[in-house]
Amino acid sequence: MRSYVKYEKELEHEYREKLNEAKRLGDVGDVFVEYAFKLLKMVKPELDDSLIEDIAFDPENPKGYKLIENLRRELEEEFNSSDLPAILERMAKAAAHRYEHILKDNDRTDVFRKAP
């Protein structure tokens, strides 16, 4: 089984910083997609850049993300013989935590904005 933890560690600090800078819910998804695709390009450099459209942050999904069929097909071997799925799940989990934090902050802010 191949391991891509080395690549995860290379991206981790910058990824977490960008997540912490995210102020809107949509920003969280954008950061996840950007860094997940950077990881995938490190794993398989020949991936076509247009395939970035085939990955999505999905906090409702148990894995935290979705891969569209084209990208999944391109990475089938890596997904079946490495820790890549677990790494993407950890990245999605970090994004989901930030997403929940922003959601809670927005809920608290809305309480104070409502007119009496």
Secondary structure, 3 states (H helix, E strand, C coil): CECCHHHHHHHHHHHHHHHHHCCCHHHHHHHHHHHHHHHHHHHCCCCCHHHHHHEEECCCCCCCEEECHHHHHHCHHHHHCECHHHHHHHHHHHHHHHHHHHHHHHHHHHHHHCCC
